[in-house]
Amino acid sequence: YMSKSVFYRAFTNEFGVSPNQMILMEKIKYAKSLIANSNYNISEIGYESGFSDPNYFSRVFRKIEGTTPSLYKSKVNLEQH
């Protein structure tokens, strides 16, 4: 029983990030697990992680992780072999 703005403020105060940012972080966390444990290409991983646009997925991934999904995948593959 709270308004959207009150919820956003309470959520941000509790977790330090907005609900939207938390959702993006969880999507990227899932994408990282797919990169490490599947043979999907980057576009498929983006779609599987809940992004409807592969370019947006790549931009969000880079913003959160500091590297592109392709470079992250290369790094993970090198570490696994």
DOMAR-469947 format. One record per residue: x, y, z of N, C-alpha, C in turn. Coordinates in steps of 0.1 Angstrom, whole numbers, padded with zeros to 4 digits, always signed. Example, Ala and Ser with C-alpha at 12.3 -4.5 7.8 and 13.67 -1.06 7.14 Angstrom:
<pts>
+0132-0057+0078+0123-0045+0078+0132-0033+0078;+0128-0022+0071+0137-0011+0071+0129+0000+0079;
</pts>
This chain:
<pts>
+0008-0012+0000+0000+0000+0000+0009+0013+0000;+0018+0014-0010+0025+0026-0011+0026+0030-0025;+0028+0043-0027+0029+0048-0041+0042+0043-0047;+0043+0044-0060+0055+0040-0068+0067+0048-0063;+0065+0061-0062+0076+0070-0058+0081+0067-0044;+0072+0064-0035+0076+0060-0021+0083+0047-0021;+0078+0037-0029+0085+0024-0030+0099+0026-0036;+0101+0034-0047+0114+0036-0052+0123+0042-0042;+0118+0052-0035+0127+0059-0025+0131+0049-0014;+0121+0041-0009+0124+0032+0002+0134+0021-0003;+0132+0016-0015+0140+0006-0021+0154+0011-0023;+0156+0023-0028+0169+0029-0030+0176+0031-0017;+0169+0036-0007+0175+0038+0006+0180+0025+0012;+0172+0014+0010+0175+0001+0016+0187-0006+0009;+0187-0005-0005+0197-0013-0012+0207-0004-0019;+0206+0009-0019+0216+0017-0025+0215+0019-0040;+0206+0012-0047+0204+0013-0061+0189+0013-0063;+0184+0018-0075+0170+0018-0078+0165+0004-0082;+0152+0002-0081+0147-0011-0085+0151-0015-0100;+0151-0005-0108+0154-0008-0122+0169-0012-0124;+0178-0005-0116+0192-0009-0116+0194-0022-0111;+0187-0026-0100+0188-0039-0094+0184-0050-0104;+0173-0048-0111+0169-0057-0121+0179-0059-0132;+0185-0048-0137+0196-0049-0147+0208-0056-0142;+0211-0054-0129+0223-0061-0123+0220-0076-0122;+0208-0080-0119+0204-0094-0118+0204-0100-0132;+0200-0093-0142+0200-0098-0156+0214-0100-0161;+0223-0091-0157+0237-0092-0161+0244-0104-0154;+0240-0105-0141+0246-0117-0133+0242-0130-0140;+0229-0131-0144+0224-0143-0151+0232-0145-0165;+0234-0134-0172+0241-0134-0185+0255-0139-0183;+0261-0135-0172+0275-0139-0169+0276-0154-0167;+0265-0160-0160+0265-0174-0158+0263-0181-0171;+0254-0176-0180+0252-0182-0193+0265-0181-0201;+0272-0170-0201+0285-0169-0208+0294-0180-0204;+0295-0182-0191+0305-0192-0185+0301-0206-0187;+0287-0209-0188+0283-0223-0188+0274-0227-0200;+0275-0219-0210+0267-0224-0222+0275-0220-0235;+0270-0225-0246+0276-0223-0259+0268-0213-0267;+0259-0206-0260+0251-0195-0267+0260-0184-0273;+0256-0178-0284+0263-0166-0288+0258-0154-0280;+0264-0143-0282+0261-0131-0273+0247-0126-0275;+0242-0126-0287+0228-0122-0289+0218-0131-0282;+0221-0144-0283+0212-0154-0276+0212-0152-0261;+0224-0149-0256+0225-0147-0242+0218-0135-0238;+0218-0124-0246+0211-0112-0243+0196-0115-0243;+0191-0122-0253+0177-0125-0253+0173-0134-0241;+0181-0144-0238+0178-0153-0227+0178-0146-0214;+0186-0136-0213+0187-0128-0200+0176-0118-0199;+0167-0116-0209+0156-0107-0207+0157-0094-0215;+0167-0093-0223+0169-0081-0231+0163-0083-0245;+0156-0074-0250+0150-0075-0263+0158-0070-0275;+0169-0063-0271+0178-0057-0281+0193-0061-0277;+0200-0068-0286+0213-0072-0283+0223-0060-0281;+0220-0049-0288+0229-0037-0286+0227-0031-0273;+0215-0031-0268+0212-0025-0254+0218-0035-0244;+0217-0048-0246+0224-0057-0237+0239-0055-0236;+0245-0053-0248+0259-0050-0248+0263-0037-0240;+0255-0027-0242+0257-0014-0236+0256-0015-0221;+0245-0022-0216+0243-0024-0202+0254-0032-0196;+0257-0043-0203+0268-0052-0198+0281-0044-0196;+0284-0036-0206+0297-0029-0205+0296-0018-0194;+0285-0012-0192+0284-0002-0182+0285-0008-0168;+0280-0020-0166+0280-0027-0153+0293-0034-0151;+0298-0041-0161+0310-0049-0159+0323-0043-0163;+0322-0032-0171+0334-0025-0175+0341-0032-0187;+0334-0041-0193+0340-0048-0205+0328-0053-0214;+0330-0056-0226+0320-0060-0235+0317-0075-0232;+0305-0080-0236+0302-0094-0234+0311-0103-0241;+0315-0099-0253+0325-0107-0261+0338-0108-0255;+0344-0097-0249+0356-0098-0242+0355-0106-0230;+0344-0104-0223+0342-0112-0210+0342-0127-0214;+0335-0131-0225+0334-0145-0229+0348-0150-0232;+0356-0142-0239+0370-0146-0243+0378-0149-0230;+0377-0140-0220+0384-0141-0208+0380-0153-0200;+0367-0156-0200+0361-0168-0193+0366-0180-0200;+0366-0181-0213+0370-0192-0220+0385-0195-0218;+0393-0185-0217+0408-0187-0215+0410-0192-0201;+0402-0187-0191+0404-0192-0177+0399-0207-0175;+0389-0211-0183+0384-0224-0182+0393-0235-0189;+0402-0230-0198+0410-0240-0206+0424-0239-0202;
</pts>
